[in-house]
Amino acid sequence: MKTPIIAPSILAADFANIQREVEMLNASEAGWIHLDVMDGVFVPNISFGLPVCKAIHRYAKKPLDVHLMIEKPENYVEAFKNAGAGIISVHYEACPHLHRNLQQLKDLGVQAGVAINPHTRVNLLRDVIHQIDLVCLMSVNPGFGGQTFIKSTYEKVQALRSIIDNAGAGTKIEVDGGITIENAKPLLEAGADVLVAGSFVFRSENPIDTISNLKNV
């Protein structure tokens, strides 16, 4: 079983002490820092935007993995790249011309990600899998942290891993939502590469140890 990339979601951090939280992640075994950007339209919540991304980038020593849960992401991806994003995921459901969105991300020089909601089938990505660096499988309904993991995600990871391997693509599989020490190992066994954990990390007694435990599960 491969060693996963752990991408703690800053959405669950203490925003009154964001520099301290980012420096804690710098000192941990986290591989990426995950930023959940919500617009209150695509999802029923508003989180943060470009100023917070810029502030985090000022202190971060890990790549910023920006998950855009927004309408018309093509209008904002260049600004997020300039704000420090190294990986940008747009939602399949928000992109009627997904191939064009992926080309835009490639032209910007960032890793191109596609996020899909729990009800969206992975085989819809088959025709563009070679253009995708990262598929973010939502294992909760997007919009809020602290939700319960949707168990059908295991089968989606397996199905997506089969599509990627059969195509000979290098796409990574990221799972986002409700990640705990209990479901981390079966997700990795199913084929996941990246685990996004928010509440499980930041609400633990020792986030650095929690990240290490996830990485070495």
C-alpha positions as a Markdown table, in Angstrom:
| # | Residue | x | y | z |
|---|---|---|---|---|
| 1 | Met | 0.0 | 0.0 | 0.0 |
| 2 | Lys | 1.4 | 3.4 | -1.0 |
| 3 | Thr | 2.2 | 6.2 | 1.4 |
| 4 | Pro | -0.6 | 8.8 | 1.1 |
| 5 | Ile | -0.4 | 12.5 | 0.8 |
| 6 | Ile | -2.3 | 14.1 | 3.7 |
| 7 | Ala | -3.9 | 17.4 | 2.9 |
| 8 | Pro | -5.4 | 19.0 | 6.0 |
| 9 | Ser | -8.3 | 21.3 | 5.2 |
| 10 | Ile | -7.7 | 24.8 | 6.6 |
| 11 | Leu | -11.5 | 25.3 | 6.7 |
| 12 | Ala | -11.4 | 23.6 | 10.2 |
| 13 | Ala | -8.4 | 25.7 | 11.5 |
| 14 | Asp | -8.5 | 28.5 | 14.0 |
| 15 | Phe | -8.8 | 31.6 | 11.7 |
| 16 | Ala | -7.9 | 33.9 | 14.6 |
| 17 | Asn | -4.5 | 32.2 | 14.6 |
| 18 | Ile | -4.0 | 31.3 | 10.9 |
| 19 | Gln | -0.3 | 31.9 | 10.8 |
| 20 | Arg | 0.2 | 29.6 | 13.8 |
| 21 | Glu | -2.0 | 26.9 | 12.2 |
| 22 | Val | -0.1 | 27.1 | 8.9 |
| 23 | Glu | 3.3 | 26.9 | 10.7 |
| 24 | Met | 2.0 | 23.8 | 12.5 |
| 25 | Leu | 1.2 | 22.2 | 9.2 |
| 26 | Asn | 4.7 | 23.2 | 7.9 |
| 27 | Ala | 6.2 | 21.3 | 10.8 |
| 28 | Ser | 4.0 | 18.2 | 10.2 |
| 29 | Glu | 4.0 | 15.3 | 7.7 |
| 30 | Ala | 1.2 | 17.0 | 5.7 |
| 31 | Gly | 2.1 | 17.0 | 2.0 |
| 32 | Trp | -0.4 | 19.7 | 0.9 |
| 33 | Ile | -2.6 | 22.3 | 2.5 |
| 34 | His | -6.2 | 22.1 | 1.3 |
| 35 | Leu | -8.3 | 25.2 | 0.9 |
| 36 | Asp | -12.1 | 24.9 | 0.5 |
| 37 | Val | -13.4 | 28.0 | -1.4 |
| 38 | Met | -17.2 | 28.3 | -1.3 |
| 39 | Asp | -19.3 | 31.0 | -2.9 |
| 40 | Gly | -22.7 | 30.5 | -1.3 |
| 41 | Val | -24.2 | 29.7 | -4.8 |
| 42 | Phe | -22.7 | 26.4 | -5.9 |
| 43 | Val | -22.8 | 25.3 | -2.3 |
| 44 | Pro | -25.0 | 26.6 | 0.6 |
| 45 | Asn | -22.1 | 28.2 | 2.5 |
| 46 | Ile | -19.5 | 30.9 | 2.1 |
| 47 | Ser | -16.0 | 30.3 | 3.4 |
| 48 | Phe | -13.1 | 32.5 | 2.2 |
| 49 | Gly | -11.5 | 33.7 | -1.0 |
| 50 | Leu | -8.4 | 35.3 | -2.5 |
| 51 | Pro | -7.2 | 37.4 | 0.5 |
| 52 | Val | -7.1 | 34.3 | 2.8 |
| 53 | Cys | -5.4 | 32.2 | 0.1 |
| 54 | Lys | -2.7 | 35.0 | -0.3 |
| 55 | Ala | -2.2 | 35.1 | 3.5 |
| 56 | Ile | -1.8 | 31.4 | 3.8 |
| 57 | His | 0.6 | 31.3 | 0.9 |
| 58 | Arg | 2.7 | 33.9 | 2.7 |
| 59 | Tyr | 3.6 | 31.4 | 5.4 |
| 60 | Ala | 3.0 | 28.0 | 3.8 |
| 61 | Lys | 6.0 | 25.7 | 2.9 |
| 62 | Lys | 3.6 | 23.1 | 1.4 |
| 63 | Pro | 1.7 | 23.3 | -1.9 |
| 64 | Leu | -1.7 | 24.9 | -1.7 |
| 65 | Asp | -4.4 | 22.5 | -2.9 |
| 66 | Val | -7.3 | 24.8 | -3.7 |
| 67 | His | -10.8 | 23.3 | -4.1 |
| 68 | Leu | -13.1 | 25.7 | -5.9 |
| 69 | Met | -16.7 | 25.0 | -4.9 |
| 70 | Ile | -18.0 | 27.9 | -7.0 |
| 71 | Glu | -19.9 | 28.8 | -10.1 |
| 72 | Lys | -18.0 | 29.9 | -13.2 |
| 73 | Pro | -14.6 | 28.9 | -11.8 |
| 74 | Glu | -12.9 | 29.9 | -15.1 |
| 75 | Asn | -13.4 | 33.6 | -14.0 |
| 76 | Tyr | -11.2 | 33.1 | -10.9 |
| 77 | Val | -8.6 | 30.4 | -11.5 |
| 78 | Glu | -5.9 | 32.7 | -12.7 |
| 79 | Ala | -6.4 | 34.9 | -9.6 |
| 80 | Phe | -6.1 | 31.9 | -7.4 |
| 81 | Lys | -2.9 | 30.8 | -9.2 |
| 82 | Asn | -1.5 | 34.2 | -8.6 |
| 83 | Ala | -2.5 | 34.0 | -5.0 |
| 84 | Gly | -0.3 | 30.9 | -4.5 |
| 85 | Ala | -2.4 | 27.9 | -5.6 |
| 86 | Gly | -0.3 | 25.0 | -6.9 |
| 87 | Ile | -3.3 | 22.6 | -7.4 |
| 88 | Ile | -6.7 | 23.9 | -8.4 |
| 89 | Ser | -9.8 | 21.6 | -8.6 |
| 90 | Val | -13.0 | 22.8 | -10.3 |
| 91 | His | -16.3 | 21.0 | -10.0 |
| 92 | Tyr | -17.5 | 18.8 | -12.8 |
| 93 | Glu | -21.0 | 20.0 | -12.0 |
| 94 | Ala | -20.0 | 23.6 | -12.4 |
| 95 | Cys | -18.2 | 23.2 | -15.7 |
| 96 | Pro | -20.4 | 22.4 | -18.8 |
| 97 | His | -17.2 | 22.8 | -20.9 |
| 98 | Leu | -14.9 | 20.8 | -18.7 |
| 99 | His | -12.2 | 20.1 | -21.3 |
| 100 | Arg | -11.8 | 23.9 | -21.8 |
| 101 | Asn | -11.5 | 24.4 | -18.0 |
| 102 | Leu | -8.8 | 21.7 | -17.8 |
| 103 | Gln | -6.9 | 23.3 | -20.7 |
| 104 | Gln | -7.1 | 26.7 | -19.0 |
| 105 | Leu | -5.6 | 25.2 | -15.8 |
| 106 | Lys | -2.8 | 23.5 | -17.8 |
| 107 | Asp | -2.0 | 26.8 | -19.6 |
| 108 | Leu | -1.7 | 28.5 | -16.2 |
| 109 | Gly | 0.9 | 26.0 | -15.1 |
| 110 | Val | -1.0 | 24.5 | -12.1 |
| 111 | Gln | -2.0 | 20.9 | -11.5 |
| 112 | Ala | -5.5 | 20.5 | -12.9 |
| 113 | Gly | -8.1 | 18.9 | -10.6 |
| 114 | Val | -11.7 | 17.9 | -11.0 |
| 115 | Ala | -14.0 | 17.5 | -8.0 |
| 116 | Ile | -17.2 | 15.5 | -8.2 |
| 117 | Asn | -20.1 | 15.4 | -5.8 |
| 118 | Pro | -21.3 | 12.1 | -4.2 |
| 119 | His | -24.0 | 11.6 | -6.7 |
| 120 | Thr | -21.8 | 12.1 | -9.8 |
| 121 | Arg | -20.5 | 8.9 | -11.5 |
| 122 | Val | -16.8 | 8.6 | -12.0 |
| 123 | Asn | -17.2 | 7.2 | -15.6 |
| 124 | Leu | -18.2 | 10.7 | -16.7 |
| 125 | Leu | -14.5 | 11.6 | -16.4 |
| 126 | Arg | -13.3 | 8.8 | -18.7 |
| 127 | Asp | -12.9 | 10.9 | -21.8 |
| 128 | Val | -10.8 | 13.5 | -20.2 |
| 129 | Ile | -8.9 | 11.4 | -17.6 |
| 130 | His | -5.5 | 12.1 | -19.4 |
| 131 | Gln | -6.0 | 15.8 | -18.9 |
| 132 | Ile | -6.7 | 15.5 | -15.2 |
| 133 | Asp | -3.9 | 15.5 | -12.6 |
| 134 | Leu | -6.2 | 15.0 | -9.6 |
| 135 | Val | -9.8 | 13.8 | -9.1 |
| 136 | Cys | -11.3 | 15.0 | -5.8 |
| 137 | Leu | -14.0 | 12.6 | -4.8 |
| 138 | Met | -16.4 | 14.2 | -2.4 |
| 139 | Ser | -17.2 | 11.7 | 0.4 |
| 140 | Val | -19.7 | 14.2 | 2.0 |
| 141 | Asn | -22.0 | 16.7 | 0.3 |
| 142 | Pro | -19.9 | 19.8 | -0.3 |
| 143 | Gly | -20.5 | 22.9 | 1.7 |
| 144 | Phe | -19.8 | 22.2 | 5.3 |
| 145 | Gly | -17.1 | 20.6 | 7.4 |
| 146 | Gly | -17.6 | 17.9 | 10.1 |
| 147 | Gln | -20.0 | 15.7 | 8.1 |
| 148 | Thr | -20.2 | 11.9 | 8.2 |
| 149 | Phe | -18.3 | 9.9 | 5.6 |
| 150 | Ile | -20.5 | 8.4 | 2.8 |
| 151 | Lys | -19.6 | 4.7 | 2.6 |
| 152 | Ser | -20.3 | 4.3 | -1.1 |
| 153 | Thr | -17.2 | 6.3 | -1.6 |
| 154 | Tyr | -15.1 | 3.1 | -1.3 |
| 155 | Glu | -16.7 | 1.7 | -4.5 |
| 156 | Lys | -16.2 | 5.0 | -6.3 |
| 157 | Val | -12.5 | 5.0 | -5.5 |
| 158 | Gln | -12.2 | 1.4 | -6.8 |
| 159 | Ala | -14.1 | 2.3 | -10.0 |
| 160 | Leu | -12.0 | 5.4 | -10.6 |
| 161 | Arg | -8.8 | 3.6 | -9.9 |
| 162 | Ser | -9.8 | 1.0 | -12.6 |
| 163 | Ile | -10.5 | 3.8 | -15.1 |
| 164 | Ile | -7.1 | 5.5 | -14.4 |
| 165 | Asp | -5.1 | 2.3 | -14.5 |
| 166 | Asn | -6.8 | 1.0 | -17.7 |
| 167 | Ala | -6.1 | 4.3 | -19.4 |
| 168 | Gly | -2.5 | 4.4 | -18.3 |
| 169 | Ala | -3.1 | 7.8 | -16.8 |
| 170 | Gly | -1.1 | 9.3 | -13.9 |
| 171 | Thr | -4.2 | 10.9 | -12.3 |
| 172 | Lys | -4.2 | 11.0 | -8.5 |
| 173 | Ile | -7.3 | 10.2 | -6.5 |
| 174 | Glu | -8.1 | 12.5 | -3.6 |
| 175 | Val | -10.9 | 11.8 | -1.1 |
| 176 | Asp | -12.4 | 14.8 | 0.7 |
| 177 | Gly | -14.9 | 14.6 | 3.6 |
| 178 | Gly | -15.3 | 12.7 | 6.9 |
| 179 | Ile | -11.8 | 11.2 | 6.8 |
| 180 | Thr | -10.8 | 9.4 | 10.1 |
| 181 | Ile | -8.2 | 6.9 | 11.1 |
| 182 | Glu | -10.9 | 4.2 | 10.7 |
| 183 | Asn | -11.7 | 4.8 | 7.0 |
| 184 | Ala | -8.2 | 6.0 | 5.9 |
| 185 | Lys | -6.7 | 2.5 | 5.4 |
| 186 | Pro | -9.6 | 1.0 | 3.4 |
| 187 | Leu | -9.6 | 4.1 | 1.2 |
| 188 | Leu | -5.9 | 3.7 | 0.5 |
| 189 | Glu | -6.5 | 0.0 | -0.2 |
| 190 | Ala | -9.2 | 0.9 | -2.7 |
| 191 | Gly | -6.8 | 3.1 | -4.6 |
| 192 | Ala | -6.8 | 6.6 | -3.0 |
| 193 | Asp | -3.6 | 8.7 | -3.1 |
| 194 | Val | -4.6 | 11.9 | -1.2 |
| 195 | Leu | -6.7 | 12.2 | 2.0 |
| 196 | Val | -8.2 | 15.5 | 2.9 |
| 197 | Ala | -8.9 | 15.8 | 6.7 |
| 198 | Gly | -10.3 | 18.9 | 8.4 |
| 199 | Ser | -12.1 | 18.4 | 11.7 |
| 200 | Phe | -10.3 | 15.1 | 12.4 |
| 201 | Val | -6.9 | 17.0 | 12.3 |
| 202 | Phe | -7.6 | 20.4 | 13.8 |
| 203 | Arg | -10.0 | 19.3 | 16.5 |
| 204 | Ser | -7.6 | 16.6 | 17.8 |
| 205 | Glu | -5.5 | 17.0 | 20.9 |
| 206 | Asn | -2.3 | 16.8 | 18.9 |
| 207 | Pro | -2.8 | 17.6 | 15.2 |
| 208 | Ile | 0.8 | 16.8 | 14.2 |
| 209 | Asp | 0.5 | 13.3 | 15.7 |
| 210 | Thr | -2.9 | 12.9 | 14.0 |
| 211 | Ile | -1.5 | 13.8 | 10.6 |
| 212 | Ser | 1.4 | 11.4 | 11.2 |
| 213 | Asn | -1.1 | 8.6 | 12.1 |
| 214 | Leu | -3.1 | 9.2 | 8.9 |
| 215 | Lys | 0.1 | 9.2 | 6.8 |
| 216 | Asn | 1.4 | 6.0 | 8.4 |
| 217 | Val | -1.9 | 4.1 | 8.8 |
